[in-house]
Amino acid sequence: MVKYVFPFVFCLLGSLCSVSIAQTAPLAEKAPDTMEARVQACVACHGQQGRGVDNVYFPRLAGKPTGYLYNQLVAFREGRRKYAPMNYLLAYLPDTYLQQMAVYFSEQNQPLPPPAHPNVSAEVLKRGQSLILGGLPSKNIPACIACHGADLNGREPGIPGLLGLRADYISAQLGEWRYGTRTALAPDCMQFIASSLPEADIAAAAAWLSSQPATANARPLKQSATQLPLSCGSQQPSRR
């Protein structure tokens, strides 16, 4: 029994026991305090540096306009966009932190994935192309390129690029706008567009967009004084 007495008595001395443990225990490695380390919670769904993953419902974040990314983070935090994991993750993060996250992902310049092979008819693709490039004048819906840019790479500060996304994701987002489960800062121009388009047109536009290749090193257009065809809250100066 003697062999059990010495450790017990030694640790009763308190401070000596603590010193002995501190001297023998390895020091824990301190995690780097960088934004890249802080956004590791985003990687599982959105990929390293926000480059995207195979799951079509988790979009890439890399290279999107800072204002757009910030607006979406705020929308998830405030419940204007509804997806429980995102709502929970962002619930208590302050504006300054969300802004830093948005800047980090906007600065990533990752290559876009290859375009999808369309599984719709040539007629449907032609209809989608017509909507993207020409709009629907009979319903006062402008061409997508008028706001998202001729190369569809987006526009600073708050209009995202539309390439590198899969048709199911594009259709789902337009559907959420159509039925009011996704909203943006007023005036919500995308809600007007999505609610004015027949579902067949939404599917056609999504199919054509997903099948388009992207130019190398594509970046959003810089903010300019260009008059957009619709007034959109996403392009207004930040209210925060």
TORTOR-266480 format. One record per residue (C-alpha): residue number from 1; x, y, z. Coordinates in pm, 1 decimal, padded with zeros to 6 digits. Example, Ala and Ser with C-alpha at 12.3 -4.5 7.8 and 13.67 -1.06 7.14 Angstrom:
BEGIN
+------+----------+----------+----------+
! figu !       px !       py !       pz !
+------+----------+----------+----------+
!    1 !  01230.0 ! -00450.0 !  00780.0 !
!    2 !  01367.0 ! -00106.0 !  00714.0 !
+------+----------+----------+----------+
***
This chain:
BEGIN
+------+----------+----------+----------+
! figu !       px !       py !       pz !
+------+----------+----------+----------+
!    1 !  00000.0 !  00000.0 !  00000.0 !
!    2 !  00298.0 !  00233.4 !  00049.5 !
!    3 !  00329.0 !  00305.1 ! -00317.9 !
!    4 ! -00008.5 !  00489.2 ! -00313.3 !
!    5 !  00073.0 !  00708.7 ! -00009.7 !
!    6 !  00340.6 !  00933.5 ! -00156.7 !
!    7 !  00143.3 !  01074.4 ! -00454.8 !
!    8 ! -00157.3 !  01132.0 ! -00232.4 !
!    9 !  00035.4 !  01314.9 !  00038.2 !
!   10 !  00235.2 !  01509.5 ! -00220.9 !
!   11 ! -00081.9 !  01641.7 ! -00384.1 !
!   12 ! -00228.4 !  01739.9 ! -00048.4 !
!   13 !  00040.6 !  02004.0 ! -00040.2 !
!   14 ! -00154.6 !  02189.8 ! -00308.7 !
!   15 !  00095.5 !  02429.7 ! -00455.3 !
!   16 !  00364.6 !  02164.8 ! -00496.8 !
!   17 !  00119.7 !  01944.1 ! -00682.6 !
!   18 !  00021.0 !  02231.1 ! -00910.6 !
!   19 !  00382.6 !  02315.4 ! -00984.8 !
!   20 !  00463.2 !  01954.7 ! -01064.9 !
!   21 !  00168.8 !  01922.7 ! -01306.0 !
!   22 !  00243.4 !  02256.6 ! -01471.9 !
!   23 !  00603.3 !  02156.8 ! -01530.3 !
!   24 !  00515.4 !  01824.6 ! -01691.7 !
!   25 !  00197.1 !  01913.4 ! -01889.3 !
!   26 !  00255.5 !  02024.9 ! -02252.3 !
!   27 !  00158.6 !  02381.4 ! -02334.2 !
!   28 ! -00158.9 !  02408.5 ! -02541.5 !
!   29 ! -00095.6 !  02554.4 ! -02885.4 !
!   30 ! -00265.0 !  02890.1 ! -02927.0 !
!   31 ! -00491.4 !  02915.9 ! -03232.0 !
!   32 ! -00394.6 !  03193.4 ! -03475.6 !
!   33 ! -00611.4 !  03502.7 ! -03435.6 !
!   34 ! -00681.6 !  03560.6 ! -03804.6 !
!   35 ! -01003.3 !  03603.3 ! -03997.7 !
!   36 ! -00921.4 !  03286.0 ! -04191.4 !
!   37 ! -00915.9 !  03095.3 ! -03862.2 !
!   38 ! -01232.4 !  03264.2 ! -03736.9 !
!   39 ! -01441.7 !  03169.4 ! -04041.5 !
!   40 ! -01359.4 !  02798.6 ! -04022.0 !
!   41 ! -01721.6 !  02743.3 ! -03918.8 !
!   42 ! -01814.3 !  02850.9 ! -04274.3 !
!   43 ! -01578.4 !  02607.4 ! -04448.4 !
!   44 ! -01781.5 !  02287.3 ! -04408.6 !
!   45 ! -02067.3 !  02428.8 ! -04615.1 !
!   46 ! -01903.6 !  02694.6 ! -04833.4 !
!   47 ! -01557.6 !  02545.5 ! -04889.7 !
!   48 ! -01209.8 !  02675.2 ! -04810.8 !
!   49 ! -01186.0 !  03050.3 ! -04877.7 !
!   50 ! -01555.0 !  03032.2 ! -04972.0 !
!   51 ! -01480.4 !  02863.4 ! -05306.1 !
!   52 ! -01797.1 !  02649.9 ! -05286.6 !
!   53 ! -01867.2 !  02276.8 ! -05253.5 !
!   54 ! -02044.2 !  02009.6 ! -05455.1 !
!   55 ! -02374.1 !  02061.5 ! -05270.7 !
!   56 ! -02563.0 !  02297.7 ! -05501.7 !
!   57 ! -02758.5 !  02458.3 ! -05216.8 !
!   58 ! -02445.1 !  02596.7 ! -05047.1 !
!   59 ! -02320.9 !  02876.7 ! -05273.8 !
!   60 ! -01966.7 !  03005.0 ! -05310.5 !
!   61 ! -01884.7 !  03324.4 ! -05123.0 !
!   62 ! -01546.9 !  03402.0 ! -05274.5 !
!   63 ! -01524.8 !  03718.9 ! -05476.9 !
!   64 ! -01880.4 !  03840.6 ! -05423.1 !
!   65 ! -01923.5 !  04212.4 ! -05349.6 !
!   66 ! -01854.0 !  04309.1 ! -04990.3 !
!   67 ! -02184.6 !  04492.6 ! -04957.0 !
!   68 ! -02380.6 !  04194.9 ! -05086.6 !
!   69 ! -02214.2 !  03952.1 ! -04844.6 !
!   70 ! -02265.2 !  04191.4 ! -04553.2 !
!   71 ! -02632.3 !  04241.4 ! -04640.5 !
!   72 ! -02687.6 !  03863.9 ! -04648.8 !
!   73 ! -02516.8 !  03809.1 ! -04314.1 !
!   74 ! -02734.1 !  04077.9 ! -04157.7 !
!   75 ! -03044.5 !  03931.0 ! -04324.3 !
!   76 ! -02971.7 !  03587.3 ! -04174.5 !
!   77 ! -02904.9 !  03739.1 ! -03833.2 !
!   78 ! -03230.4 !  03934.9 ! -03841.4 !
!   79 ! -03437.8 !  03652.5 ! -03989.4 !
!   80 ! -03511.9 !  03813.1 ! -04325.5 !
!   81 ! -03341.1 !  03509.4 ! -04473.5 !
!   82 ! -03446.0 !  03188.7 ! -04305.5 !
!   83 ! -03209.1 !  02894.9 ! -04266.3 !
!   84 ! -03178.6 !  02771.9 ! -03908.1 !
!   85 ! -02802.9 !  02693.3 ! -03899.7 !
!   86 ! -02717.1 !  03037.5 ! -04039.6 !
!   87 ! -02972.7 !  03214.3 ! -03819.4 !
!   88 ! -02825.4 !  03044.3 ! -03511.8 !
!   89 ! -02461.5 !  03095.1 ! -03610.8 !
!   90 ! -02500.1 !  03470.3 ! -03666.9 !
!   91 ! -02755.5 !  03551.2 ! -03397.2 !
!   92 ! -02519.3 !  03738.9 ! -03164.2 !
!   93 ! -02247.2 !  03863.6 ! -03397.7 !
!   94 ! -02211.7 !  04245.0 ! -03415.7 !
!   95 ! -02214.9 !  04449.4 ! -03735.2 !
!   96 ! -01840.2 !  04514.6 ! -03725.5 !
!   97 ! -01764.4 !  04142.8 ! -03715.7 !
!   98 ! -02004.0 !  04069.4 ! -04002.3 !
!   99 ! -01837.4 !  04345.3 ! -04203.2 !
!  100 ! -01496.3 !  04188.7 ! -04144.9 !
!  101 ! -01628.7 !  03849.5 ! -04258.8 !
!  102 ! -01773.6 !  04007.0 ! -04572.4 !
!  103 ! -01445.1 !  04179.8 ! -04656.8 !
!  104 ! -01251.0 !  03855.8 ! -04609.0 !
!  105 ! -01465.8 !  03650.9 ! -04847.0 !
!  106 ! -01496.6 !  03929.9 ! -05103.3 !
!  107 ! -01117.4 !  03943.1 ! -05132.0 !
!  108 ! -01082.1 !  03572.8 ! -05214.5 !
!  109 ! -01016.8 !  03511.8 ! -05582.2 !
!  110 ! -01096.3 !  03144.1 ! -05631.0 !
!  111 ! -01170.1 !  02994.3 ! -05975.3 !
!  112 ! -01533.6 !  02933.6 ! -06058.9 !
!  113 ! -01645.5 !  02573.4 ! -06109.5 !
!  114 ! -01706.4 !  02451.7 ! -06465.0 !
!  115 ! -02055.2 !  02521.3 ! -06603.8 !
!  116 ! -02326.7 !  02261.7 ! -06559.0 !
!  117 ! -02445.9 !  02048.1 ! -06845.2 !
!  118 ! -02805.1 !  02163.5 ! -06908.9 !
!  119 ! -03074.0 !  01898.0 ! -06873.4 !
!  120 ! -03340.3 !  02102.3 ! -07050.8 !
!  121 ! -03429.3 !  02146.3 ! -07414.5 !
!  122 ! -03265.0 !  02394.2 ! -07649.2 !
!  123 ! -03593.5 !  02584.0 ! -07658.3 !
!  124 ! -03591.0 !  02629.8 ! -07281.2 !
!  125 ! -03229.9 !  02748.7 ! -07292.4 !
!  126 ! -03315.2 !  02996.4 ! -07564.2 !
!  127 ! -03598.5 !  03132.4 ! -07350.2 !
!  128 ! -03362.3 !  03166.6 ! -07055.0 !
!  129 ! -03104.5 !  03348.4 ! -07265.5 !
!  130 ! -03370.6 !  03588.6 ! -07388.8 !
!  131 ! -03473.2 !  03673.3 ! -07031.7 !
!  132 ! -03116.3 !  03721.7 ! -06907.4 !
!  133 ! -03004.9 !  03936.1 ! -07200.2 !
!  134 ! -03328.7 !  04112.8 ! -07286.1 !
!  135 ! -03560.9 !  04099.1 ! -06987.0 !
!  136 ! -03937.4 !  04088.6 ! -07017.1 !
!  137 ! -04049.8 !  04434.4 ! -07132.2 !
!  138 ! -04420.6 !  04343.5 ! -07120.3 !
!  139 ! -04388.6 !  04316.7 ! -06739.2 !
!  140 ! -04130.9 !  04594.7 ! -06695.4 !
!  141 ! -03863.9 !  04341.1 ! -06601.0 !
!  142 ! -03517.6 !  04454.0 ! -06712.1 !
!  143 ! -03246.0 !  04228.1 ! -06848.7 !
!  144 ! -03034.4 !  04065.0 ! -06578.8 !
!  145 ! -02720.5 !  04203.1 ! -06740.4 !
!  146 ! -02846.0 !  04558.1 ! -06681.7 !
!  147 ! -02780.3 !  04518.2 ! -06307.4 !
!  148 ! -02550.4 !  04216.1 ! -06274.6 !
!  149 ! -02315.5 !  04332.6 ! -06551.1 !
!  150 ! -02259.6 !  04229.9 ! -06911.0 !
!  151 ! -02037.9 !  03942.0 ! -06792.0 !
!  152 ! -02281.2 !  03858.8 ! -06509.0 !
!  153 ! -02002.1 !  03897.8 ! -06252.4 !
!  154 ! -02198.5 !  04133.0 ! -06027.3 !
!  155 ! -02162.4 !  04497.7 ! -05936.1 !
!  156 ! -02033.5 !  04673.1 ! -05625.3 !
!  157 ! -02149.2 !  04731.4 ! -05363.6 !
!  158 ! -02444.1 !  04491.4 ! -05338.8 !
!  159 ! -02524.0 !  04299.9 ! -05659.3 !
!  160 ! -02378.2 !  03946.6 ! -05679.2 !
!  161 ! -02243.3 !  03756.1 ! -05976.7 !
!  162 ! -02472.5 !  03491.6 ! -06121.5 !
!  163 ! -02219.7 !  03251.0 ! -06273.1 !
!  164 ! -02080.8 !  02941.6 ! -06102.2 !
!  165 ! -02419.8 !  02863.5 ! -05944.5 !
!  166 ! -02632.7 !  02557.9 ! -06017.1 !
!  167 ! -02981.9 !  02582.9 ! -06161.0 !
!  168 ! -03149.2 !  02432.5 ! -05852.5 !
!  169 ! -02993.1 !  02694.4 ! -05627.7 !
!  170 ! -03088.5 !  02985.1 ! -05855.3 !
!  171 ! -03445.0 !  02856.9 ! -05886.4 !
!  172 ! -03469.6 !  02807.3 ! -05510.7 !
!  173 ! -03356.8 !  03162.6 ! -05434.2 !
!  174 ! -03592.3 !  03316.9 ! -05688.0 !
!  175 ! -03868.9 !  03100.1 ! -05543.7 !
!  176 ! -03795.0 !  03228.4 ! -05192.6 !
!  177 ! -03817.6 !  03585.3 ! -05317.6 !
!  178 ! -04133.5 !  03498.5 ! -05507.4 !
!  179 ! -04307.5 !  03370.0 ! -05194.8 !
!  180 ! -04159.8 !  03617.7 ! -04948.4 !
!  181 ! -03935.7 !  03381.9 ! -04748.7 !
!  182 ! -03630.7 !  03576.6 ! -04863.8 !
!  183 ! -03634.6 !  03954.6 ! -04854.7 !
!  184 ! -03380.0 !  04229.6 ! -04909.5 !
!  185 ! -03348.8 !  04592.6 ! -04808.3 !
!  186 ! -03634.3 !  04804.0 ! -04943.8 !
!  187 ! -03701.6 !  04866.0 ! -05220.7 !
!  188 ! -03670.2 !  04492.1 ! -05279.8 !
!  189 ! -03628.8 !  04484.7 ! -05656.2 !
!  190 ! -03564.9 !  04110.4 ! -05671.3 !
!  191 ! -03894.0 !  04037.8 ! -05497.9 !
!  192 ! -04069.9 !  04235.3 ! -05769.4 !
!  193 ! -03886.5 !  04051.0 ! -06046.3 !
!  194 ! -03928.4 !  03702.6 ! -05902.0 !
!  195 ! -04297.0 !  03749.1 ! -05823.4 !
!  196 ! -04361.9 !  03878.9 ! -06175.9 !
!  197 ! -04200.9 !  03587.0 ! -06359.6 !
!  198 ! -04388.1 !  03264.0 ! -06434.7 !
!  199 ! -04225.1 !  02958.3 ! -06279.3 !
!  200 ! -04134.7 !  02827.1 ! -06624.2 !
!  201 ! -03938.2 !  03144.5 ! -06694.4 !
!  202 ! -03756.1 !  03115.6 ! -06362.6 !
!  203 ! -03653.9 !  02759.9 ! -06450.9 !
!  204 ! -03541.4 !  02866.2 ! -06797.6 !
!  205 ! -03332.3 !  03157.0 ! -06669.4 !
!  206 ! -03172.5 !  02936.9 ! -06403.5 !
!  207 ! -03087.4 !  02664.6 ! -06656.0 !
!  208 ! -02921.9 !  02908.2 ! -06896.1 !
!  209 ! -02723.2 !  03086.1 ! -06624.2 !
!  210 ! -02589.4 !  02760.6 ! -06480.9 !
!  211 ! -02466.6 !  02651.0 ! -06823.8 !
!  212 ! -02255.0 !  02960.5 ! -06890.2 !
!  213 ! -01876.3 !  02958.2 ! -06852.1 !
!  214 ! -01704.7 !  03231.3 ! -06655.5 !
!  215 ! -01409.2 !  03438.2 ! -06764.7 !
!  216 ! -01084.2 !  03385.6 ! -06574.6 !
!  217 ! -01029.3 !  03610.1 ! -06270.8 !
!  218 ! -01380.0 !  03751.5 ! -06302.9 !
!  219 ! -01456.1 !  04028.5 ! -06053.0 !
!  220 ! -01762.6 !  04245.2 ! -05986.1 !
!  221 ! -01790.6 !  04579.3 ! -06162.7 !
!  222 ! -01679.1 !  04875.1 ! -05955.5 !
!  223 ! -01945.3 !  05101.6 ! -05813.6 !
!  224 ! -02027.0 !  05383.0 ! -06051.8 !
!  225 ! -02286.7 !  05647.5 ! -06123.9 !
!  226 ! -02455.1 !  05419.2 ! -06378.2 !
!  227 ! -02833.0 !  05448.2 ! -06349.9 !
!  228 ! -02985.6 !  05106.2 ! -06289.3 !
!  229 ! -03327.0 !  05021.2 ! -06438.7 !
!  230 ! -03478.3 !  04955.8 ! -06094.5 !
!  231 ! -03422.6 !  05113.7 ! -05756.6 !
!  232 ! -03272.8 !  04847.2 ! -05529.1 !
!  233 ! -03208.0 !  04877.6 ! -05157.3 !
!  234 ! -02897.6 !  04663.1 ! -05193.7 !
!  235 ! -02727.4 !  04941.2 ! -05390.3 !
!  236 ! -02803.6 !  05215.1 ! -05139.3 !
!  237 ! -02540.5 !  05338.3 ! -04890.5 !
!  238 ! -02525.8 !  05132.1 ! -04572.8 !
!  239 ! -02780.1 !  05236.4 ! -04310.7 !
!  240 ! -02571.6 !  05100.7 ! -04026.7 !
+------+----------+----------+----------+
***
